[in-house]
Amino acid sequence: MKIMKKFLLIIPLLLLTPRVLAITCDYYITSLPYDITDAGKTYCLNQSLTTTSYGIKYANNTFNETYLYCFGNKIIGSGSNVGIIYGMLLETGKYLKSYDCVIENFTKGVSSVSSSTLWIENFTIKDVDIGVYLYEGANNERIKNSKINATSYGIYIYSPETTTIFGTIVEDCEINASVGIYEYFSFNTFKNNKIYAEIGYKAGKVDGSNIYNNLFNVSSKYAEISSLRGAIPKFNTTKTKATNIVGGPYLGGNYWGFWNRSGYSDTCSDTNHDGICDNPLFIYSNGTEVYDYLPLTIFVPLPPTTPLNRLALGIGAMIVSSGLLLHLIRLFLFEMKGSIKEKIELLVLALILLAIVLGFFTSLM
């Protein structure tokens, strides 16, 4: 009995992820607000905390990788209507990689200003006005495998026209907001996300971003672009054999749906059953036209050939071949004119044609 109890105590430790088991914390965050000041160290939040100000701030402008682990604990604000308050801020900082945090009840969940290489992974951000806010030179950021629930914008990327935000990757996220993704003067990648919004994607001046393999489920507009700056944004990648965001067999463009199931991808034709709409989806035009050339749809495979199908084909082949054989015998005996040799030659030719017909039916079986 004692051995069994010890075994049951060990089970929770075995279920911990390798990352949790391997972490060595240099500093523990025990109260908010908290400023990360020592670059190159590992910070750990091992309890949920509440703040009436901001949550966690990092402003170190060095190239040392700094880590923040929350282990699923919460950073809780005092409300999204109390000013420009953020749950986590990277300001003129570099190389902060953060994991497994829950941020709720702020104006902005995560904010990066004039910074680079902010990574957030396995976050839950909710009860905020803006989920993730990237501003002015916030480059090479990565937002991965996170859930964002915001009243206004899920992802908001903005740069003044003197700079361009580039290199940000948003992938494997689920976003619920009025506008799923907004970008202005930026060049980024959005892939493998599920976006539920009034407007799925919105851009002021967009400069060649890549948007593919996302599910847009909207109530108003798929995408809204004010103007282009330089490179044309791409709403699809090359058709590639791989499982897409809605379970189809090919990567291509995006799934464009409406909440009432009347969207383009919900209703488009797919005559060759490859999970891609037969026709492209128009996105934007102002001298230059922008399309999703490979919009996704729900994959419906061709029905397989069943034993019943094969039996029907076999019976059909027998009927056709028997009819042809009887017709040839009748022609040979009663209606064909000419010498016996000529009749035999024609009969051989007819039998060859009959063999070809039987071979065709056999291939279908």
Protein Blocks (a to p, Z undefined) as FASTA:
>chain_A
ZZmmmmmmmmmmmmpcfklmmpccfbdcfbdcdddfbghiacddfbdcddfbdfbdcfbf
cfbdcdddekhpacddfbjknojcdfbdcehiahiacehiacehifblbdcehiahiace
hiacehifblbdceehiahiacehiacddfkbmcdcdddfkbccehiacehiacddfblb
dcehiadddehiacddfblbdcfbdehiacehiacddfkbmbdcfbdehjaddfbdcddd
dddfkopabdcbdddddfkopafklmmccfkonopafbdcdfbdehiacddfbbccdddd
dddddfklmmmmmmmmmmmmmmmmmmmmmmmmmmpgcdfklmmmmmmmmmmmmmmmmmmm
mmmZZ
